[in-house]
Amino acid sequence: MGVVPIEQALRLAQDLNLDLVEVQPNADPPVCRLMDYGKVLYERAKKERKARKAQKASEVKEIRLRPKTGEHDIAYKIRDARRFLQEGSKVKVRVRFRGREITYPELGREMLKRVAEELSDVATVEREPYMEGRSMLIILTPTS
């Protein structure tokens, strides 16, 4: 359309019931466009809401064990962890030590390694076993 004086552009925008929006302020002369700015903002917000709705927040589920947890109970907990991982959640496996059990942290480490090994087909180890107070943890993420 060419270079139009600002007064004429504002009058034109008012006549058409639109907004005069500066698109490139650094250009010489600055570039402006006639548009319904409210509609543009609405469309942008709508697109952002849709994108946020589509993305799934990563949830962290926790499985708690003790050094003296029985074999059958461990198998049951591993089955739950497998389900959580297949649903797309991260899994934090915690071995909680009570009383004098803390003097044998290698029992907890072995248990966590075994859980990670059994879930290796659906998970990768995000964080190796580490102590946090009287607990030892490992974090598993789903393989995708």
C-alpha positions, 0 to 999 in steps of 0.5 A, spaced: 500 500 500 505 504 500 507 509 506 501 512 509 501 518 514 499 516 521 493 520 522 490 517 515 492 510 518 488 512 525 482 515 521 482 508 516 482 504 522 477 507 526 472 507 520 473 500 519 473 499 527 480 495 527 486 497 531 492 500 528 498 495 530 505 496 530 508 490 527 516 492 526 518 498 530 525 498 528 524 498 520 524 505 517 519 507 516 515 503 522 511 497 519 504 497 522 498 493 520 490 494 521 487 488 525 482 486 530 488 486 536 483 483 541 481 477 536 489 476 535 490 476 543 484 471 544 486 466 538 494 466 541 491 465 548 486 459 545 492 456 542 497 456 548 491 453 552 490 447 547 498 446 547 498 446 555 492 441 555 496 436 550 502 436 554 502 431 560 505 433 566 510 428 569 508 425 575 512 422 580 510 416 584 513 412 590 514 405 592 516 404 599 520 398 601 524 396 607 530 391 608 526 386 611 520 386 605 518 379 603 519 376 596 512 376 594 511 383 597 517 386 593 514 382 586 507 386 588 510 393 588 515 391 582 508 390 578 505 396 581 511 400 579 511 397 572 504 399 571 506 407 573 512 407 568 507 404 562 502 410 564 508 415 563 510 417 570 516 417 574 517 412 579 521 413 586 523 407 589 525 408 597 528 403 602 526 406 609 531 404 614 528 403 621 532 402 628 539 398 627 537 397 619 541 403 617 548 399 619 547 395 613 545 400 607 548 395 602 542 391 603 538 397 601 542 398 595 542 391 593 534 391 593 534 397 589 539 394 584 534 388 583 528 392 582 531 397 577 534 390 573 527 387 573 524 394 570 530 395 565 525 393 560 520 399 561 525 404 565 532 407 565 535 409 571 535 417 572 538 417 579 543 411 582 541 409 589 543 415 594 541 416 601 536 421 604 536 421 611 534 414 613 532 412 606 535 410 600 532 412 593 533 410 586 529 414 581 526 411 574 524 414 568 520 410 563 523 409 556 520 412 550 
